[in-house]
Amino acid sequence: MIKPFRGRLCLKLKEAEEQKQGSIFIPGTSSKDYEVGSVVSKGEDIDDSLFKVGDTLLFMKGSGVKVTDGNENYLIVNLDRILGTLQ
């Protein structure tokens, strides 16, 4: 498991597909400005009131560093690249 340092989140990218989260419509491949991923782990300094493991986040496309752990691909993203959570 990857454990990010200060102010960073480890995210598992969601596949591009059209979906609706609450009242927000999220287009699939036509989205150019953001991506969607779920929190796998987080830096120790990130409070649970902000993000929890399992939360689905919207973040700026092209953010972070792609890493591989075993057969899984993840993205390490700084907090300032997060646009919001999907509920």
N, C-alpha and C positions, 0 to 999 in steps of 0.2 A: 504494500500500500504506500502511496505517495503522501507525505505530510508536508504541506507547504509552510514556508516561514511567513513572518510579519506581513499582515495586510493582503494576503493572497488566498485564493480559493482553488481547489482542484475540482474541475468539472468534467463530467462525462457528457459529450455532445449528444443531442437528440438528432435523430435522422430528420432530414428535410421532408416535411409533409404539411399539407394544409390541415390545420386544427383550430379549434376554438377553446380557449382557456377562459372560463368565466364569460365576461362580456367582450373579451378582446379576441379578434380574429387574427390568427398568425399565418400568413401565407408561407408556402413551402419555398421552392427554389427562387421565386421572384423577389424574395427578401434580399436586399443588398446592404443594408445598414446594420443588421443585428443577427445574432444567432441565439439559440436556446440550448441550455444545458442544465444538468442537475448536479447539485453539490455532493461530492464524494468525500471530501475532507477539507479542513480549513485551518488557517494559522491559529495558534493558541490565543492570540490577541483579539480575535474576532468573537464578539459576544453572541450567544445563542439568540438574543433578542433581535439581532440583525439578520443573520442567516443560520439555518440549521442544515445538517446533513440530510439530503433528500429533497430540499427545496429546489424548485424549478426557477431558473433565472433567465432573464433577457440581458444580453450583453453585446457590446459593440463588435461587429464583425472584424476579424483580423487581430483581435486582442489576444494577448497571452502567448505562451510557449507550448507547443505540442510535445507531449512526452508519451512514451510507451512503457507499460509495466506488464510484462508477460505478453499476452495476446490482446490486451486492452489499451486503447488510445485515450489519453486525457489531455486536458488543457489547463495550464496554470495561469490564472488571471488575477490582476491587481484589482482591488476593490473599486478604484476610481473608474473602471471600465464597465461596471455593472449598471444597467439602466433601470432594473426593477425586478420584482418577483412576480411569478404567475401563480394565481391562486385558484 
